[in-house]
Amino acid sequence: MHEDAYKYKVESCFFYLPPMNSSFESSILPPCYSQDPAHDETRLELSSSRTTRQLPTDIFTKACGSATVVLFNQEPGVRVPLYGRERCVRGTLILAQDTGNICRVVAKLQGRLEMATSDAGASTTKTVNKEYPLWPHGSESSSSPCPGTLEFACDFPAMFQHGNSEYRLPPSYIARFPGFPSLYVKSTYNLAIVITRDRRLGFLSRTKLIYIALEYRPESYPPRGISAAPYGDFNSALKTMPEEWQQSSFTMTARSPSLVSPIQCQVFIPSIGIFGLKDSIPLHLQLSGALASLRELVVPPRARSRPAVASPDRSAEARAHEPVRVYLTRMVTVNHLDKLTMRVQRLCAADVAPLPPAVDFECSCQQPYEDCATCTETVTETLDWAGYVPADVAPLPPPVDCECSCPFQQPCEECATRTETLNWAGYVRCDPGAGVDVGGFRAAGVNVKDFITVELSPPRPHASPLLVVRQAIPIRFVTETFVERDY
């Protein structure tokens, strides 16, 4: 560096503000501010407010003999009191009969996280264990009579300690997976009011326990809303708004590369990755590969003797086979005694459909489909079903093997080298009937995650040269949906 660059010296500089007199205050006004953008400004992003939800105003009551517990801030008609993140359990204990022999009243807020697996056994973790003396207080004497009405307030904590780690308080949750390996997870909370009477009426003190199950559902919000699904050409929309979409890629492979070439799959979902349980999540699928490979995936063998076109107007046999399936899955993992047990639950299926333009799969290399000798044998098979009205029926043994490895027709050079692209689009939403009312969480060895799972399956998986493939795309569910406020 040139030596002249070192000749500059920075010196301290002080500024003195004028005194705050009345003339100064009146002459200089604060600048105007508006939360709405001006004509030459644009709002880039708006986060939803998390404080607009007001507490409900109804009550929940539970009577136990002469004692009644009243809990405030509940929705009308609730069977189990519901509380959000770090909410306070406020209520009143009403004692109708003589309280002269009551020596102690305590409120307890308790939480438990239970887990059990066939691999590692069972374990229980206390997530909340807080005790609130209601009577007598520190300044009161136990010799004075207990009042007939006692107020209490118990706070849900934000975190809990397990070993050397700290976790967020998990929501109320239960998951049962029978079979092998079996897995069971249960997170519960309760409020217990313990009333102890003295020994004047007996040899031992008498204790009454009022137990109330609570549901803890901490609110969580997405940082922003979901971008609307593009209409028309998705590739054009992807070029103009690439930051709005997250791309996941995977490959559908073949049993032998000499038969058919692999198929490349691209899945696009909103890049935010965080969705409300009631949100409809748009998605776009794109399959690219050789014409022969795509034909093996989407066209059933018996339909290849007719004009084969990948379009919404397909034959009944083609409609019965869905080569592309998308569904929501939830994975529950338990790590206990350094043994990891995992089970996956399918929540609901997505509504996806192929998009135009249609692809013509007809080629002279594909001769009219004929069953092999095994399939055309004059052997009669009988299938039996049994069950109950209206629709609870199931097949009876013995099973009949309907699979056959009929000869695969080798594609011509044009079908093997010509590349085509197929597109699917639709929405996936958590089915209200699936019983999912909390998002994923991680606490004390329990990990609950959600995924969008894409499955590609040929018409005859056991005989097809293509292998079934499933790809899980991780997402996160939150309890609330983003709502843009109108300021």
BAMAR-648430 format. One record per residue (C-alpha): x, y, z. Coordinates in steps of 0.02 Angstrom, whole numbers, padded with zeros to 5 digits, always signed. Layout:
! BAMAR-648430
XYZ...
! end
This chain:
! BAMAR-648430
+00000+00000+00000+00061+00178-00038+00136+00270+00111+00019+00420+00085-00122+00307+00141-00055+00311+00317-00048+00502+00332-00232+00519+00377-00274+00530+00561-00445+00515+00635-00477+00631+00780-00618+00629+00907-00764+00740+00864-00896+00798+00990-01070+00866+00954-01169+00965+01082-01358+00959+01076-01455+01118+01114-01552+01128+01278-01729+01058+01278-01828+01218+01293-02004+01253+01240-01954+01342+01081-01848+01193+01027-01989+01070+01060-02114+01171+00960-01998+01205+00814-01945+01024+00782-02083+00893+00771-02054+00705+00764-02062+00629+00590-02225+00556+00531-02236+00367+00530-02361+00251+00451-02367+00062+00453-02442+00067+00278-02320+00083+00131-02314+00247+00035-02347+00259-00151-02163+00230-00191-02139+00090-00062-02179-00096-00062-02212-00210+00085-02093-00359+00068-02159-00467+00209-02287-00455+00348-02282-00567+00499-02444-00614+00583-02476-00550+00757-02466-00680+00895-02556-00578+01025-02723-00550+00941-02804-00708+01009-02909-00667+01160-02936-00787+01302-03105-00873+01308-03225-00817+01443-03319-00975+01490-03284-01089+01638-03256-01274+01673-03321-01350+01834-03291-01515+01922-03379-01565+02083-03312-01694+02204-03426-01714+02354-03438-01549+02446-03292-01473+02349-03304-01392+02177-03163-01333+02064-03198-01193+01940-03071-01160+01801-03079-00996+01705-03040-00949+01524-03117-01101+01440-03218-01126+01282-03403-01167+01306-03441-01352+01330-03263-01417+01341-03239-01589+01418-03053-01565+01451-02985-01392+01498-02868-01328+01362-02715-01217+01386-02591-01138+01267-02407-01101+01278-02353-01044+01453-02534-01010+01500-02592-00995+01678-02716-01117+01755-02828-00998+01851-02974-01054+01955-03069-01061+02118-03094-01199+02245-03265-01191+02330-03287-01286+02494-03472-01302+02534-03468-01392+02703-03385-01350+02869-03202-01308+02841-03151-01303+03024-03059-01469+03019-02962-01433+02858-02778-01412+02898-02700-01399+02725-02750-01368+02543-02625-01385+02401-02639-01369+02211-02520-01473+02105-02484-01451+01920-02409-01612+01853-02349-01676+01685-02281-01844+01629-02200-01908+01470-02216-02097+01457-02133-02205+01327-02122-02392+01300-02047-02500+01163-02028-02686+01139-01840-02660+01116-01795-02556+01270-01940-02566+01393-02033-02422+01475-01983-02254+01546-02072-02107+01627-02010-01927+01637-02087-01792+01745-02108-01639+01635-02200-01532+01764-02206-01552+01952-02257-01387+02033-02344-01368+02201-02444-01215+02255-02500-01206+02439-02674-01129+02444-02700-01135+02632-02625-01095+02751-02513-00963+02674-02351-00912+02754-02431-00768+02851-02582-00869+02906-02597-00987+03052-02666-01162+03033-02769-01132+03190-02883-01010+03098-03025-01090+02997-02999-01120+02813-03102-01001+02704-03241-01073+02598-03167-01003+02437-02985-01016+02383-02911-00939+02226-02764-01021+02136-02652-00988+01986-02531-01118+01916-02416-01077+01770-02363-01197+01633-02173-01181+01617-02091-01152+01449-01954-01283+01472-01913-01438+01574-01751-01522+01621-01706-01701+01575-01532-01758+01618-01410-01626+01558-01526-01559+01423-01670-01437+01423-01822-01459+01311-01979-01364+01270-02131-01428+01361-02211-01557+01245-02395-01546+01200-02526-01671+01256-02499-01817+01141-02528-02003+01125-02464-02128+00997-02491-02316+00996-02406-02432+00872-02444-02616+00901-02352-02755+00813-02164-02769+00811-02073-02668+00860-02210-02598+00969-02201-02416+01020-02303-02313+01142-02287-02128+01183-02401-02028+01297-02383-01848+01358-02513-01798+01488-02548-01656+01610-02663-01640+01760-02713-01525+01901-02731-01605+02073-02813-01519+02221-02765-01604+02386-02875-01566+02538-02809-01632+02704-02915-01637+02862-02843-01655+03037-02852-01805+03154-02984-01742+03272-03114-01851+03188-03004-02005+03176-02837-02083+03209-02760-02027+03042-02782-01873+02937-02902-01890+02792-02855-01831+02619-02969-01792+02473-02895-01784+02298-02982-01692+02156-02902-01742+01992-02931-01644+01830-02849-01695+01666-02783-01547+01565-02739-01531+01382-02585-01429+01341-02577-01369+01162-02441-01236+01138-02480-01120+00994-02354-01108+00853-02362-01001+00696-02283-01004+00523-02171-00853+00488-02269-00809+00331-02407-00870+00218-02402-00997+00077-02375-00931-00097-02517-00967-00215-02491-01111-00335-02450-01048-00511-02576-01068-00649-02521-01118-00823-02337-01152-00855-02254-01201-00692-02079-01186-00765-02110-01003-00808-02174-00970-00632-02023-01060-00560-01906-00946-00657-01993-00788-00597-02010-00843-00414-01875-00974-00380-01860-00923-00197-02041-00974-00164-02015-01158-00204-01910-01295-00127-01850-01431-00245-01820-01612-00197-01746-01735-00321-01737-01924-00324-01721-02065-00450-01831-02214-00491-01707-02350-00536-01726-02508-00640-01689-02689-00597-01568-02693-00743-01507-02542-00843-01516-02647-01000-01706-02656-00988-01757-02475-00957-01668-02318-00902-01702-02232-00734-01834-02097-00712-01789-01930-00633-01918-01852-00517-01924-01671-00459-02044-01621-00320-02082-01438-00283-02165-01378-00124-02172-01203-00046-02000-01157+00018-02066-01098+00186-02077-01280+00243-02186-01235+00393-02373-01258+00376-02529-01248+00483-02625-01407+00517-02771-01337+00416-02667-01273+00270-02683-01344+00095-02504-01368+00036-02480-01350-00153-02357-01466-00238-02293-01499-00413-02213-01659-00478-02109-01677-00635-02053-01845-00706-01920-01850-00841-01854-02002-00930-01855-02108-01084-02022-02141-01167-02005-02327-01133-01973-02298-00948-02120-02179-00926-02233-02299-01022-02183-02440-00905-02231-02329-00757-02397-02253-00810-02474-02373-00937-02542-02542-00875-02489-02691-00984-02666-02732-01038-02691-02553-01098-02542-02559-01216-02643-02646-01352-02746-02485-01363-02687-02308-01397-02589-02262-01240-02599-02078-01196-02554-02003-01027-02699-01885-00998-02841-01860-00873-02960-01953-00990-02891-02126-00958-02970-02297-00962-03046-02374-00808-02900-02494-00792-02776-02351-00803-02873-02251-00674-02868-02399-00555-02679-02388-00557-02605-02227-00490-02420-02220-00533-02394-02065-00424-02455-02062-00245-02425-01923-00121-02472-01930+00063-02430-01856+00231-02335-01965+00354-02283-01943+00535-02129-02029+00604-02118-02061+00791-01946-02105+00858-01902-02159+01036-01722-02166+01095-01715-02258+01261-01562-02343+01335-01468-02305+01173-01593-02409+01075-01684-02321+00935-01862-02375+00892-01954-02294+00747-02130-02312+00677-02215-02220+00535-02399-02172+00526-02486-02126+00364-02600-01977+00398-02691-01942+00234-02672-01945+00045-02649-01797-00070-02761-01748-00214-02645-01746-00366-02685-01761-00551-02585-01766-00713-02567-01604-00811-02573-01576-00998-02500-01590-01127-02533-01774-01153-02394-01892-01206-02428-02023-01339-02346-02187-01286-02405-02289-01436-02265-02369-01536-02251-02516-01656-02123-02598-01541-02261-02634-01416-02361-02780-01485-02540-02808-01426-02531-02874-01249-02557-03061-01231-02557-03158-01070-02424-03291-01051-02465-03476-01044-02482-03475-00856-02611-03336-00858-02714-03417-00997-02722-03591-00921-02897-03656-00895-02876-03662-00707-03019-03596-00604-02979-03504-00444-03102-03456-00307-03088-03303-00197-03193-03289-00038-03237-03137+00066-03332-03127+00231-03381-02992+00352-03522-02888+00422-03642-02761+00349-03620-02625+00290-03441-02640+00225-03329-02727+00350-03272-02870+00239-03102-02952+00214-03030-03090+00104-03019-03266+00175-02872-03386+00158-02797-03469+00063-02729-03325-00043-02718-03337-00232-02558-03280-00317-02615-03163-00456-02440-03104-00502-02355-03167-00658-02188-03122-00737-02251-03110-00916-02112-03072-01041-02057-02891-01045-02062-02819-01221-01895-02739-01265-01922-02559-01325-01857-02498-01491-01712-02375-01503-01827-02226-01523-01926-02267-01365-01765-02300-01269-01685-02134-01317-01831-02013-01337-01850-01908-01180-02019-01850-01117-02082-01755-00965-02241-01787-00866-02313-01667-00737-02430-01689-00589-02500-01554-00475-02616-01545-00328-02635-01512-00143-02607-01608+00017-02693-01566+00180-02698-01648+00350-02864-01739+00361-02967-01678+00511-03021-01858+00538-02840-01913+00563-02844-01848+00741-02689-01740+00721-02703-01581+00825-02521-01547+00870-02365-01523+00766-02199-01611+00781-02093-01597+00937-01936-01663+01019-01924-01700+01205-01823-01818+01316-01792-01956+01190-01955-01934+01093-01949-01858+00920-02105-01829+00814-02077-01773+00634-02190-01747+00484-02157-01780+00300-02233-01766+00127-02201-01938+00052-02199-01966-00136-02218-02143-00201-02189-02200-00381-02256-02373-00418-02275-02464-00587-02436-02560-00626-02360-02730-00584-02221-02697-00458-02160-02878-00449-02149-02902-00637-02101-02726-00692-01919-02684-00733-01943-02525-00628-01921-02529-00440-02046-02446-00323-01972-02291-00242-02029-02182-00097-01957-02013-00053-01996-01923+00111-01982-01733+00111-01972-01662+00288-02094-01524+00335-02151-01448+00498-02330-01431+00557-02384-01292+00674-02552-01270+00758-02602-01105+00679-02627-01041+00502-02547-00879+00445-02676-00739+00432-02623-00574+00357-02691-00429+00455-02771-00280+00370-02693-00126+00446
! end
